[in-house]
Amino acid sequence: QVQLVESGGGLVQPGGSLRLSCAASESFFSFYVMSWYRQAPGKQRELVATITSSGLTNYVDSVKGRFTISRDNAKKTVYLQMNSLKPEDTAVYYCYHRAQNSWGQGTQVTVSS
């Protein structure tokens, strides 16, 4: 089972930026689709962004133009750059390895003044 370790969450003011990282333990990381999800209090977990092995990306409409998912296969890490953050982006963000149905532990992002 692949291990996923997220980092980079925190408290930021509206309009600010954060970059989340997710490091994978898997040797064949570059072959697999990776995603970021988020879950706000009292809400269902939501797919935020996905990146394929070839670098194709997809985003939920609410973050398009503000968030960017990327990957560094040499470092076995996927990133989520979040700009122009809004209070409604507040949630626990999770990294997800689709092929192994494996989740990271989550990292809290709080957007508040």
Secondary structure as GFF3:
##gff-version 3
##sequence-region A 1 113
A	DSSP	beta_strand	4	7	.	.	.	ID=ss1
A	DSSP	beta_strand	10	12	.	.	.	ID=ss2
A	DSSP	beta_strand	18	24	.	.	.	ID=ss3
A	DSSP	three_ten_helix	29	31	.	.	.	ID=ss4
A	DSSP	beta_strand	34	39	.	.	.	ID=ss5
A	DSSP	beta_strand	46	51	.	.	.	ID=ss6
A	DSSP	beta_strand	57	59	.	.	.	ID=ss7
A	DSSP	three_ten_helix	61	63	.	.	.	ID=ss8
A	DSSP	beta_strand	67	72	.	.	.	ID=ss9
A	DSSP	beta_strand	77	82	.	.	.	ID=ss10
A	DSSP	three_ten_helix	87	89	.	.	.	ID=ss11
A	DSSP	beta_strand	91	97	.	.	.	ID=ss12
A	DSSP	beta_strand	102	103	.	.	.	ID=ss13
A	DSSP	beta_strand	107	111	.	.	.	ID=ss14
###
